[in-house]
Amino acid sequence: MRLVLILHGLIGGALASVAVVVALLAGVSGLWPLLGAAFAGWLTGWPVAVQVARAMRG
């Protein structure tokens, strides 16, 4: 569980950043849509972190 939490911090932050950059490139300029994109990216990081942790454990 600790590995998943550590990975989620890293992966979730990276995906949140990517989501914000994609939203900015798409022309989104409001605060709430950008925060929504960041939250969606962060939320997407959880299942990705679980799968990466499973792969690392073998």
N, C-alpha and C positions, 0 to 999 in steps of 0.2 A: 504494500500500500504506500509505503514511503517513496518508493521509486516512482510510482504513478504520480504522486503529488509533485515531486521534483520535476519530472518530465512535463507535467501539465503547466507548471510555471514557465518553463522554457518554450514549449511548443505552443501553448496558448498565447503567450506574449508575441511570438513570431507570427502566428496566424492572425492575431488581432491587428498587428502592424500592417500585414499584407492586405487585410480587408479594408483598412482605412486608406491605404494608398490606392487600391482599386476604386474605392468610392470617390476619392478625390479626382482620379483620372476620368471617372465617369461624369464628373461635373457636379457632384454633390457638394454643397457648401454650408449647409445648416449644421448646427451643433448636435441636435438630437439624432439626425440620420447618421452622422459620423460616429456618435456614441453607440448607436444601434449596430453599426457595422463592426465596431471594435468588440462589442459584446458578443455578436454572432461569431466572430473569429475566435474569441476566447472560449466560447461554449463548444465550438467545433474541436478545440484542442483536447477536450476530455476523452472522447472515444479514440482519438489518434494516440494520445498518451497511453491509454490502456493497451492498445494493440502493440505499440512499440515496447512497452514493458513486458508484455507476454513474449514477444519475439526475442527480447534480450535475456529473459529467463530460460528460454529454450523450450 
